[in-house]
């Protein structure tokens, strides 16, 4: 894959090296040329000095051929702008942003922005998301994946669905959910009602993820 990493601090440099060491083509963007020292001498990718949401800088990084953009600077607003420009202006299939302020998680989910929120193992979490092939990935347990996503019911032309119905028809397990507006969260029963846009935590068998993607924003 062709990967662009914006931000070359401890997370960005770690992420860039993870991708490079696994045979992917990596371009790292940072406005501070001294930050590239974090990559070490063995890094095989490219380095560009500039602002990660600048269109000319992204064009120089060959974003037209890019599969993934990861925005991992220390600033949420900058990461959001990078993800928005990459996905909406250049049509990058998978743009993912690091999120420092957990209070913005609901807003990011509503905007359809894939993100990782936390202070440790962020690079590893982003790497796992990208390698899994979809942005909702949280973790893998044997033949199962743990996914977090905003519920999309447009494919079944409904605004609500019962947890039991979703589990029965798609052989999954809903672990927890939160209302779209953040007003409530719950561990569901079979009769719990899910609404369009609710944030859902689910366990899905690996071989069923592709068929279930239609329900994930």
C-alpha positions, 0 to 999 in steps of 0.5 A: 500500500501507499501510505502518507503519515502526517506528523513525525513525533513519537507516534508518527515515526513509530507508525511510519516505521511499522508500515515501512518494515512491513513492505509498504511505501511510506511518505512522512510529512512534518512542518519541522525538519528536525522531527524526521530524526525520529525515524532513524537511519534505517527508514526506507520511506520519503520525507516532506517538510510542510503542512499536512493539510496543504493541497500542494504538499499532499500532491507532492506526497503523491496523494492521488496514488495513496491508499491510506492517510494517517494524521497523527500530529499533536493537534486535533484540529490539524488532524481533522483537517488532514482527514477531511482534505484527504477523504473529501478533496482527494478521495482517499479511501481510508483517512484516519486521525489521532484524537487527543480530546475524548469529548470529541469522539461523538462528533468524529463519529457523526462526521464519519471520520475514523480515529484512534483516541488515546495516549499509548499504543496509538501507532499499533492501533492505527496499524491494525486498523489499516491492515484489517482493511476497515476503519472500525477495527479495534482488536482481534480475538482468534477468528473474531473481530471487535468493531466500533462503528456508527450504525447505518440502516439505509441498506434495510430501509429502516430507522430502527432495529432490534438488537436480537434481529441484527444478531440473529440475521447476521450472526454477530453479538452486540456488546454495547451501544451509545445513542448518537447524541451521547444521551445514553449508553447501555449493554443491550438485551435482545429487545433493545432498540438501535437507531440510525447513527447510534455508536455500536460495539460489536463482535463479528466473525472474521469471515462475516465482516465484509458482508456486515460492512453495509451497516457501518459508517 
